[in-house]
Amino acid sequence: MYQEWLDGDRDLSLIPKEEDPFWEPVEDALIGTANIFLQSLGYVLDFDDALTITDLKGNDQGVLNVHIAPCSENGRPLGEEHYVDEPKELVGLPYHFKVCCNKQSQRVVGELVILGSG
């Protein structure tokens, strides 16, 4: 197949990926992690910060700009009148928020995976 391509006898772009021995599917790869502290959400406040993405060796791999905003069930932003003095006031109530990530820099491109602990 490679020799046919070199000779110009075959257009490799027409071969189905399943039959192409040189094609490999794209796999997810962990580039690093960025920690988001959600304490402000306990007071129904927005969180907006540039977070450093650090790889497993502790080296900086990029910056991820994150904006987290409390919102209504239909996604509309909440106003300042929803602010609470004590996060305990929110216990047992439904709570919705939007997570927006943008302006990724350096070589960071991918998907945000949110991991939490209880």
C-alpha positions in Angstrom: 0.0 0.0 0.0 2.8 2.4 0.9 4.7 1.6 -2.3 1.5 2.2 -4.3 1.1 5.6 -2.7 4.8 6.4 -3.5 4.3 5.4 -7.1 1.2 7.6 -7.3 -1.0 4.6 -8.1 -3.3 4.9 -5.1 -5.0 7.8 -3.3 -4.8 6.9 0.4 -7.5 9.4 1.3 -10.1 7.2 -0.4 -9.2 4.1 1.8 -11.6 3.5 4.7 -9.8 4.2 8.0 -10.5 0.6 9.1 -8.4 -0.7 6.2 -5.6 1.8 6.5 -2.7 0.2 8.4 -1.1 3.6 9.1 -4.2 5.2 10.7 -4.6 5.1 14.5 -7.6 6.5 16.3 -7.1 9.6 18.4 -7.0 8.7 22.1 -7.5 10.9 25.1 -4.3 12.0 26.9 -4.0 13.6 30.3 -1.8 16.8 29.8 -2.2 17.9 33.4 -4.6 19.2 36.0 -5.9 22.5 37.2 -7.6 22.9 40.6 -10.7 25.0 41.0 -11.7 26.0 44.5 -15.5 26.3 44.7 -15.9 28.1 48.0 -17.3 31.2 46.3 -20.2 29.1 45.0 -21.3 28.4 48.5 -22.1 32.1 48.8 -23.7 32.2 45.3 -20.8 34.2 43.9 -19.1 33.9 40.5 -15.7 32.4 40.2 -13.4 33.8 37.5 -9.7 32.9 37.3 -6.8 31.9 35.1 -5.6 28.5 36.3 -2.2 27.0 35.7 -2.4 23.5 34.2 0.3 21.4 35.8 1.5 18.0 34.4 2.3 14.9 36.5 5.9 16.1 37.0 4.8 19.5 38.3 5.7 21.4 35.1 3.4 24.1 33.9 1.7 23.1 30.6 -0.6 26.1 30.0 -3.3 28.3 31.4 -7.0 27.6 31.5 -9.3 30.6 32.0 -12.4 29.4 33.9 -15.6 31.2 34.7 -18.2 29.5 37.0 -21.5 31.3 37.6 -24.5 30.3 39.6 -27.6 30.3 37.5 -31.3 29.4 37.4 -32.5 26.0 36.3 -32.9 27.4 32.7 -29.4 28.8 32.7 -30.0 32.5 33.3 -27.5 34.2 35.5 -28.5 34.9 39.1 -28.3 38.5 40.4 -26.7 39.8 43.6 -30.1 39.4 45.4 -29.4 35.6 45.6 -26.2 36.1 47.6 -26.2 34.2 51.0 -24.4 35.0 54.2 -24.1 31.4 55.2 -23.7 28.5 52.8 -25.8 26.4 55.2 -28.8 28.3 53.8 -28.4 26.4 50.5 -28.4 22.8 52.0 -31.2 20.8 50.5 -32.0 23.4 47.8 -31.5 22.8 44.1 -28.3 24.5 42.9 -27.3 25.1 39.2 -24.2 26.7 37.8 -22.4 27.1 34.4 -18.8 26.3 33.8 -17.2 28.2 30.9 -13.6 27.5 29.8 -12.0 29.6 27.1 -8.8 31.2 25.9 -6.7 28.1 26.4 -3.1 29.0 25.9 0.2 27.3 25.0 -0.3 23.7 23.9 -3.5 23.0 25.9 -6.4 21.9 23.8 -9.0 19.5 24.9 -11.9 18.7 27.1 -12.7 19.7 30.6 -13.4 16.8 33.0 -14.8 17.8 36.3 -13.9 15.5 39.2 -15.2 16.1 42.6 -15.1 14.5 46.0 -17.8 14.6 48.5 
